[in-house]
Structures are given as C-alpha cells and as structure tokens.
Amino acid sequence: MHDDRTLVEARLKRVLDERIRPAVYPESVPLEVAVWNAPGEPVPVDEGLAAAPEPIEVGARWGAPWGTSWFRVTGTVPEEWAGRTVEALLDLGFDENMPGFQCEGLVYRPDGTPVKGLNPRNQWVRIGDPVEGGERVRLHIEAASNPVILDYHPFLPTRLGDKETAGSEPQYRLERMDLAVFDETVWQLVNDLEVLGELMAELPVESARRWDILRAVERALDAVDLQAVNSTADAARSQLRDVLAAPAVPSAHRISAVGHAHIDSAWLWPLRETVRKVARTTSNMAALLEDEPDFVFAMSQAQQWAWVRDHRPEVWARVKKAVADGRFVPAGGMWVESDTNMPGSEAMARQFVHGKRFFLDEFGVENDEAWLPDTFGFAAGLPQIIKAAGSKWLLTQKISWSQTNKFPHHTFRWEGIDGTRIFTHFPPVDTYNCSMKGSEIAHAANNFKDKGVARHSLAPTGWGDGGGGTTREMIAKAARLRDLEGSATVVWETPEDFFRKAEAEYPDAPVWVGELYLELHRATLTSQAKTKQGNRRSEHLLREAELWAATAAVRTGFPYPYEELDRLWKTVLLHQFHDILPGSSIAWVHREARRTYERVAEELNAVIDAAQHALAGEGSTALVFNSAPHGRDGVPAGGAAAPRVDGEVGLTPRTGGGHVLDNGLLRVEIDERGLVVSAYDLEAERETVAPGRAANLLQIHPDFPNMWDAWDVDEFYRNTVTDLVDVDEVAPAEDGASVRIVRSFGASRVTQVLSLAPGERRLGIDTEVDWHETEKFLKLAFPLDVHAERYASETQFGHFHRPTHTNTSWESAKFEACNHRFVHIEEPGWGVALVNDSTYGHDVTRAVRDSDSGTTTTVRVSLLRAPRFPDPETDQGVHRFRHALVPGAAIGDAVREGWRINLPERRVSGAREVAPLVTVDQDAVVVTAVKLADDGSGDVVVRFHESRGGRTKATLTAGFEVGEVTVTDLLERPLTDAASPSRDGGRISLRLRPFELVTLRLTRV
C-alpha cells in the first residue's frame, strides 16, 4: 500500500478547522449589549447589576487596565429553535492561547445568582436544553479587563503591572455576543477526531494501530458532507466507533486525572483579582460537576476557599454541596501553596496548621497530601513538617523544570534532615495544566521513570496559573481515553485515591535524601528585598507576640489575642505564596505587600508592648526582654531582667591606614578601603580572612538572564564582576567604637557600620544601600581561610549541608542556594558563621591558593537585584541589612547568633524581673514557639527541636503548675503513638534525635 499518511493527516486538520468545528454552532443571532464601567475598584454584585449601562457594539474597544465593566446582554430565542440546545457565546476579546492571563468574566442571572465564569477556553453559557421558542434571555457579565503582562514577546518591561502606572487605554475589543444553536453530535465528532488524531500522531509509524486509526479517520472524513456537516456528523461518528472501542493493552500506563485549576494567589495580577479568579473558576467547576457524573475536581489553598466563602456566598453553597458529595476535593492542607525555601520553621508549620484546620472546620476533611505543583524547590526540613501536621504524601511537578539534571524518579520516598520519609510523586505529564492532549498523555506514559515496578501517575487537568480549570472538552477526551488501545488509560480520581494505589503498588519506592533543589528560578531568593524583609520581620514579631502574650496571660490574666494573632498569621502566610515572597509578582503586589507588612508590624508591636508592660508592672527599673531561645547577657531565654554590660571595645588607628577594632576576643583590621583584611580570633590564635584577600567586599555583576527576569540568575553572571573598593569615607562612627564606611558606585550609594560587641566574638555589619541600578546583582563577599568540603545553611527546624565543590553537575547546579538565619563553615575544631537578619540567597565557592596551597572558601551574601520584569522598578530605593561574622563559631554558635540578630532585645521600664514561662536546660534544644492552645482552653503549647544534628537529653521546666503533658501534632492534637515523656511536676525529661521536632501541650492547674 502506498504511504498516504501525511495526506490524510493534513486533510483531517483542515476539515476539522474549517468545516467541522465551525458546525458545532450552525445557527446564531446577535444579542443586544450594553456596558457600565465601574469607577475605581470592583463594586459589589448588587451595585453592578443595578447600574445603568450604555449600549455598546460588537467590535468596540473596552476595558481600561485593571478595570471592571458590567455587560448586560439581552435577546430572544428564535421560534424556530424550539426544542433545540441553545448557548450564549460571549467573547470579550479573548485570545485562546492565554487562558488565565487576560480578560475574564463571571456571568450572573438578573437575580444575582452566579452562573459560570468566562475565559478564553470557556466562552459559552447554556441557555436551555431544550429551549422554548421566543424565550427571553438576559445575562450580566462582571468583566475584568486585566492587562496582558506576559505577552507573546515575554519579559518585556511594562508599566501595566500597577494600576497607578497602567494608564487608561482600552485593552480589549468585544468580539462576539450571540445566541447560537449547539449541535452536540458535531461537538462529539470533534472530540472523536481530536482524540484519534492526537493518538495517531504519538504511535510508531510502523504500528498497525496507527494505520487502523488512519483508515477509520479517512472513512469518517469521507462520510462527512462538507456542505452539510450537521446532517452527516452521526454517519461520520459511526466510522470511528470500532477504533474508539478497542481496549487498552493490560500493561498500559494508568493515569489518575484530577480536575485542577492551579490559581496563583497573586502573580501577574493583584490579590484582589485572585479573589474574583477563584470565584469564576469555582463557579465553572461546580456547574461542570453537576453535568459530569465521573468528574472529580481538587482545589488547594485554604485561603482561596475562604475567599469564596467570604466574598461569593452563592458560589460557596454550590461548592459545599459538591464537597459533601466527595467530588469537589479540598487538597493540600496548606493555607496557600507557599514557597518552601524561605518561610521559617514556625511559618512553614503554620501553613499546615491553618490550612488543615480550615478544611477540618468547614468540611470535616483531613488532608493526607501536601499539594505544591508550582513551588520553586523544596527545603530539606519539609518532610518532618508534613508528617508532624498529620499528612504523609507530597505532590509536585516543578522539579521537571530543572535545567541541568533530570530527576531520576517520578515516585519515591523523600527523606528529610531528621530521617522522616514522605511518599512523593512527580507527575510525569510534566505540567499542572494538562488538557488531555494525546501528546501529554503519551509523554506521561513514555516519561514515567518507574516502569516495571509501578504504573500509576497523576495528571492535574485543567487550565491554571490564572485559573479557569477543567473544560467539558477535557472531560470528553478523558472519557475516550478511559480504555483505548495505544494510549495510557485515564480515570478521574481524587488525590487520595491516586496516592493509595501508587503507594500500595510501590512499597519499596527508592529514597531521595535532602533538599529537592530546583535548578532554575534561583534569583527568587533575592528579588524584592523589602518583601523578604517584611516576611522575616513578621515571623519573628509573631513569635514575640505569642511568647509574651502567653506569658502575660498565665502570669497576670492578660487577655490573649487569639483572633488577632490568627488573622495576622494568615496575613503573613498568604504573603508567603510562591510568587509573592519569591519576588516574582507585578509591582502592585509588592507595593501592597510593603504596606501590609507595615500594618502587621504595628499591630504586633502593640501586642508585644502591652504584654511586656503587663509583665513588668509599673516602675522605673530598666528591664531587658529576651525573646530569643537562648540566654544572653544574663537575661534568660523568654525572660526579662536588668541589663548587664561587660567588657569594652577599643578603636585604634591601623598602621598603613584604616582602623582596628578589638574587644579582647576578636581583633578586626579594616583597611583604608573599608575592607576587612583581618578578623583574628585571639583565643584560638586563628585568622579568619584568607591570606591576601579582603572580606566585607561588595561585588556587582551584570544580571540579564536568558528569560524569567525576576526569577532567574544564570550562571554566566559570574563571568563579569566588579569589586567595589573605591571609597568616599572610612572613619570612626559617632559612637566612637565602630567604623563607618561610605561608597558610591553607578547611581547608588552604600553606607556600612562595622562594630564589635563587648564580650562577644562577633563582627556586626550594618549595610544601607540606596540602590538605583538596573539589571545588576549586588553581593557581599567573605573569603575565609577555612578548608571544608561542605557547609551548613539553616532550614526549617535544623540545617542542611551542601558541598563546597563541584564534582558533579548536581553540585555545580547549586551555584545559588537558600539559607535562613545562618551559613556555617568549618574544619575540625574551628569554624565561622555568617548570620543575617533578612537575606536568603548566597553562594559558596572554594579555591586553592598558589602561595601556600591552603584553601580559601568564599561565602557571598546576595543583597539586591534589579530585574525589570514583571516589576520594572524592582528593589529601587533604600534598603538596610544586618549581618554578623562570627569567627570560631561551632554550629551551636551559628544557631544562637542567628536568633540573636533576628530578635534584638527590648527595653521596658518596670517594677519586676520576669521569669520565663518555660525553660530548657540544653542549648542544643531550640524552642520555636510558646503560645496558648488555639482552641482557647488556656493550655500552654511549646514547640522545640534539636538544632545541632545530634542526639541530646534535655529537661523542659514549666514556670507554672502543670496538670497533663501531652505530645501533639502541629494541630495540637494528641499523638496516639507517641510515648509520654517522663516528668517530675513541671520538669519534663526529653531525649531527642537529630533535628527531632516535638510539640508539647501543657494543661494548667
């Protein structure tokens, strides 16, 4: 037989595009359209419905950036359409290639009942099936003219990302507003042909199945009369029934399709628009669930569910019913799909606490899975947090975006820093926007790396990022793929159904130890410095507020601010979403975030101040409150005492220029350039700075990645570097005990103050940058005379080691990494810590010196970037950072100093010292939270972990009379399999494994 394959395939494409798809709607009549443009921000639904619109014609332009237009469409169903299926086709000016990234709408009936959302892949509204002739139609559309930020030429700087700079030029042209007859037979034929055509393209040319399909498609096309598609569609379908009925082979890969609409809680749109995106998507999905009995839809992010509940009660009622039916599934058990690299220990825990509690309270649903398809890498401390929250599974697909190395598994057990293992799945479909295309299904089956030992994978199915969700076309395709020869099989299932099957079939899944590092989007650890500082400061203020409010409640009857703390925690957790905290959202989002963090700080400082004054009482004694988990300067952890200052700091001229700081423990030489050329540990008789090198060195690089400007820093940025050694001023600061350094470069200016604390082996570095560069990357370098093959960086509830070498592509790819409060590097017997109050990105490199063959290990802190997309003014302005270099530091010193710099002491005048509410006699055990139980019982909850990576014994002592002591999960529920700790009254004896996390609930007598 002659090979006519390409001829038939080309015929299929043209006939589908030009004849069959247009015949889905064979008849149409125009609707009358009127519009009212809401002034300013979106208005309530009843106001939009009541407004008086003005006529508008199809083809007219509409919609200023970020505006809201209320369209009213009216019409009459023609008498001759009686008994047929009719839909309204409402095209606001959509580009079908941009679902979720442009204008959208929510359709209402005149009484305010929401019907469904409109987006580029969902433009229809069912009027009747069948309709009555002469029926009047009236619908209202709340249309959002969200501008296109990520266009066909992506990453171009734009002022459209903030309503304050976006202007008023109309963004869209009204394309179609019609009533139309819907021919379901033709629509089904379209789906038949699409599924078979896409499957055929994935099969080997030499396979008999491909040719069977080709011949059937050819017969179907022969059966279609191109001038009478609607009357011949059924005959065409009959030619396809046999090839559609052929069952899949027994070894076929099995895909669990989960309806999904990954909705970024903010990204190329502000938070307020996400509230409406969620309403549109959930309206669509609730309607689709009513029409499609096999369909299952899952939605994560409790915050988004709360938005529906609070802002769209009519939609909420439909959603709740679908949840009760088990088909609209709360997923993930987190408040938002947060970044997991940068949130601190407690914040990461509270993501699960608030997320899971919301789903439990609203629906009685307990989530066993963490659902994070789009998060930019996963910190090594996360597995034990998932387990401590009562969950046991994790799903993500983002690691498939890695540029350098291909991850070796799709299903595996992920082991965290404490040894906890979590059953984890990476969908081999490699997208969270699966649309049931044949290429996607074939890719999932072919790509699956665990063939031979497992055969199940999951496919999140539906338009995402900007929402939209699953479409009726996706469901129609999935129905045909349920059991189809040549394809993987597809069935709609909940995440729980999938994970149970996958875990049961693969009990000996391989293990991956340590972080799940994304070899992409590394610059998200630095972009938008003020957002990151706001997050770090808020986390520590929340710790302080809980600690002092709980202490004051127990000691003085101070009213514990349950509701206020709950609200503020949720605000901070929302802003840890994986496009807000990473700095990859539009200018509007980060402008609002800065204001939000200011309000959060104001409220939390008020709580802290009121609680501390209640504890101190009225008096004139100067008291120092210490919120850190370690005692300092004679003040116990979590307590307050009179201040004590020991020791002095000397400041003298340096021979050859510059200055010398000396406190008897550390002698620091600062040369005439303002660089640290020596940091000498007097006790260890050990130099910190590598020979011939200088620390506190600011370095600037060009920073223009190949794409994803705010997200990425590409390795070639290192090829060009400028050391900022020119100096405007090096002089003693006003206090006479520190050194002030001023530099100018480009259009920017840096002021630094270097200082030593009395009695402390710690060099403080306060840096103020007035930053006005573009597409530049600013680093602060510390070349250290330390030989080390690995270094430690803090992560949630512990620390994680990374190599300093680049033996393999896996190590080489980690050229920018995340730390929390410290980076620590050591050789046996001596180490150095670099601690910070608000930075996350860093790099560590090693080199061997020609002069003495010694090793120089350089730690560089990432301070600022200046990408122009999606916020063209990223990081412009004044920034303040605090760092400290700690020579001679063991890992425990790094932990302590990291907490110290983030929780500065507070001074309050009062009448009495304040004893801690709880104490721990072992510094290796770090208390991360002291609070009252969330249920309002008055019980005290204490959370702590082993911080140094070793086993330890400790005694926790309560400063109040204790009744019961219960080991709980993060949600403060008893752990039935946990052994009760031994105790003697308020003294509780503990044994902890390396990095073990424990939560205790103490009842008060």
Salt bridges, closest charged atoms under 4 A:
ASP3 OD2 - ARG5 NH2 3.97
ASP4 OD2 - ARG215 NH2 2.85
GLU9 OE2 - ARG210 NH2 2.86
ASP17 OD2 - LYS13 NZ 3.02
ASP17 OD1 - ARG21 NH1 2.37
GLU18 OE2 - ARG14 NE 3.02
GLU27 OE2 - ARG84 NH1 2.76
GLU41 OE2 - LYS163 NZ 3.13
GLU41 OE1 - ARG272 NE 2.83
GLU87 OE2 - ARG126 NE 2.88
GLU87 OE2 - ARG472 NH1 2.83
GLU104 OE2 - LYS277 NZ 2.28
GLU104 OE1 - ARG280 NH1 3.12
ASP129 OD2 - ARG126 NH1 3.56
GLU142 OE2 - ARG276 NH1 2.97
GLU142 OE1 - ARG312 NH2 3.11
ASP162 OD1 - ARG591 NH2 2.68
GLU164 OE2 - ARG591 NH1 3.30
ASP178 OD2 - ARG176 NE 2.72
ASP192 OD2 - ARG237 NE 2.63
ASP192 OD1 - ARG480 NE 2.58
GLU194 OE2 - ARG21 NH2 2.68
GLU194 OE1 - LYS477 NZ 3.40
GLU198 OE2 - LYS477 NZ 2.94
GLU218 OE1 - ARG215 NE 3.01
ASP222 OD1 - ARG11 NH2 2.91
ASP234 OD1 - ARG241 NH2 3.51
ASP264 OD1 - HIS262 NE2 2.94
ASP264 OD1 - HIS578 NE2 3.07
GLU273 OE1 - ARG272 NH1 2.62
GLU273 OE1 - ARG276 NH2 2.87
GLU273 OE2 - ARG280 NH2 2.60
GLU290 OE1 - ARG318 NH2 3.35
ASP310 OD1 - ARG309 NE 2.81
ASP325 OD2 - LYS321 NZ 3.22
GLU337 OE1 - HIS262 ND1 3.16
GLU346 OE1 - ARG350 NE 2.84
GLU346 OE2 - ARG943 NE 2.74
GLU362 OE2 - ARG309 NH1 2.70
GLU366 OE2 - LYS356 NZ 2.77
GLU366 OE1 - ARG973 NH1 2.90
ASP368 OD2 - ARG500 NH2 3.95
ASP374 OD2 - HIS262 NE2 3.36
ASP374 OD1 - LYS398 NZ 2.50
ASP374 OD2 - HIS578 NE2 3.08
GLU415 OE1 - ARG421 NE 2.84
ASP430 OD2 - HIS443 NE2 2.90
GLU473 OE2 - ARG472 NE 3.65
GLU485 OE1 - ARG209 NH1 3.79
GLU493 OE2 - LYS501 NZ 2.35
GLU496 OE2 - ARG500 NH2 2.85
GLU503 OE2 - ARG413 NH1 3.40
GLU505 OE1 - HIS456 ND1 2.92
GLU515 OE2 - ARG802 NE 2.83
GLU515 OE2 - LYS814 NZ 3.19
GLU544 OE1 - ARG906 NE 2.71
GLU546 OE2 - ARG350 NH1 2.80
ASP566 OD1 - HIS354 ND1 3.45
ASP566 OD2 - LYS570 NZ 3.05
GLU603 OE1 - ARG567 NH2 2.70
ASP609 OD1 - HIS613 ND1 3.21
ASP646 OD2 - ARG644 NE 3.20
GLU669 OE1 - ARG654 NE 2.99
ASP671 OD2 - ARG673 NH2 2.80
ASP681 OD1 - ARG761 NH1 3.81
GLU683 OE1 - ARG761 NH1 3.29
ASP703 OD2 - ARG865 NE 2.75
ASP712 OD1 - HIS521 ND1 2.80
ASP728 OD2 - ARG749 NH1 3.90
GLU729 OE1 - ARG740 NH1 2.94
GLU760 OE1 - ARG762 NH1 3.58
GLU760 OE2 - ARG900 NH2 3.40
ASP766 OD1 - ARG882 NE 3.74
GLU768 OE1 - ARG880 NE 2.90
ASP770 OD1 - HIS772 NE2 2.70
ASP785 OD1 - ARG849 NH2 3.02
GLU794 OE2 - ARG821 NH2 2.99
GLU816 OE1 - LYS779 NZ 2.66
GLU827 OE2 - ARG686 NH2 2.98
ASP843 OD2 - LYS779 NZ 2.59
ASP843 OD2 - ARG860 NE 3.12
ASP852 OD1 - ARG849 NE 2.90
GLU873 OE2 - ARG159 NH2 2.86
ASP893 OD1 - ARG896 NH1 2.91
GLU897 OE1 - ARG762 NH1 2.99
GLU897 OE2 - ARG896 NH2 3.36
GLU897 OE1 - ARG900 NE 3.39
GLU905 OE2 - ARG907 NH2 2.89
ASP934 OD2 - ARG357 NH1 2.63
ASP934 OD1 - LYS931 NZ 2.72
ASP935 OD2 - ARG1001 NH2 2.39
ASP939 OD2 - ARG1001 NE 2.84
ASP969 OD2 - ARG973 NE 2.88
GLU972 OE2 - LYS931 NZ 2.64
GLU996 OE2 - ARG993 NH1 3.41
